[in-house]
Amino acid sequence: MKKTFELTHPKIKTPRLVDRIKFDVKKYFKRERKKALPEGVDFWDFDCRFGQNAEEAKPVATADVFSSIDIAEKKGYESFYLEILAKPGHRS
């Protein structure tokens, strides 16, 4: 998922937009985790990047994606860029 999310809308209030975005992200994680694992892979891991736009996006931990969305709302961003890419994970 590589997407720029808008936090402004003429009719929909920002908290509802944030809820919808979080729901879409949760749905994406769930859909990717359901895919069949390749041979020798233990789980699906994710590379995540977050920023005000694609050029400024910095890596964030998967656990910090939702808190980054909350920070974008508090700072009053009009939009933000979120990139989530699935990759094979191995237990150590």
C-alpha positions in Angstrom: 0.0 0.0 0.0 1.4 3.3 -1.1 -1.1 6.0 -0.6 -1.6 9.7 0.3 -4.5 10.1 2.7 -6.5 13.4 2.9 -7.4 14.7 6.3 -9.7 17.4 5.0 -13.2 17.1 3.5 -16.0 19.6 3.1 -18.6 17.5 4.8 -16.8 14.8 6.9 -15.1 15.9 10.1 -11.4 15.0 10.7 -12.0 12.5 13.5 -14.3 10.4 11.3 -11.7 10.5 8.5 -9.0 9.3 10.9 -11.2 6.5 12.0 -11.8 5.4 8.4 -8.1 5.6 7.6 -7.2 3.4 10.6 -9.9 0.9 9.6 -8.5 0.7 6.1 -4.9 0.2 7.4 -6.1 -2.6 9.8 -8.0 -4.2 6.9 -4.8 -4.1 4.8 -2.7 -5.7 7.5 -5.3 -8.4 8.0 -5.6 -9.1 4.3 -1.8 -9.4 3.9 -1.4 -11.6 6.9 -4.0 -14.1 5.5 -1.9 -14.7 2.3 -0.1 -18.0 2.1 3.5 -18.0 3.5 6.3 -19.0 1.1 8.5 -22.0 2.0 10.8 -21.3 5.0 9.0 -18.1 6.2 7.5 -17.8 9.7 5.3 -14.8 9.3 4.6 -11.7 7.3 6.6 -8.6 8.4 6.0 -5.1 7.1 8.2 -2.2 6.0 6.4 1.0 6.9 7.1 4.6 5.9 5.2 7.7 7.1 5.5 11.4 6.2 3.7 14.5 5.2 4.5 13.5 1.6 6.3 10.7 -0.3 9.6 12.6 -0.4 9.7 13.3 3.4 8.5 9.8 4.4 10.7 8.1 7.0 10.6 4.5 8.2 8.4 3.8 11.2 7.8 0.6 13.1 4.6 -1.3 12.3 3.4 -0.8 15.9 3.8 3.0 15.5 1.7 3.4 12.3 -1.5 4.3 14.2 0.3 6.7 16.6 1.8 8.4 13.6 -1.7 8.9 12.2 -2.8 10.5 15.5 0.2 12.8 15.4 -0.6 13.9 11.9 -4.1 14.7 13.1 -2.9 16.7 16.1 -0.4 18.7 14.0 -3.1 19.6 11.6 -1.7 18.0 8.4 -4.0 18.4 5.4 -2.8 15.0 4.1 -0.1 12.4 4.8 1.7 9.7 2.9 1.7 6.1 4.2 3.6 3.2 2.7 3.2 -0.4 3.9 5.0 -3.2 2.1 4.8 -6.9 3.2 8.0 -8.9 3.4 8.8 -12.4 4.7 9.8 -12.6 8.3 11.9 -15.1 10.1 11.9 -15.9 13.9 15.3 -15.7 15.5 
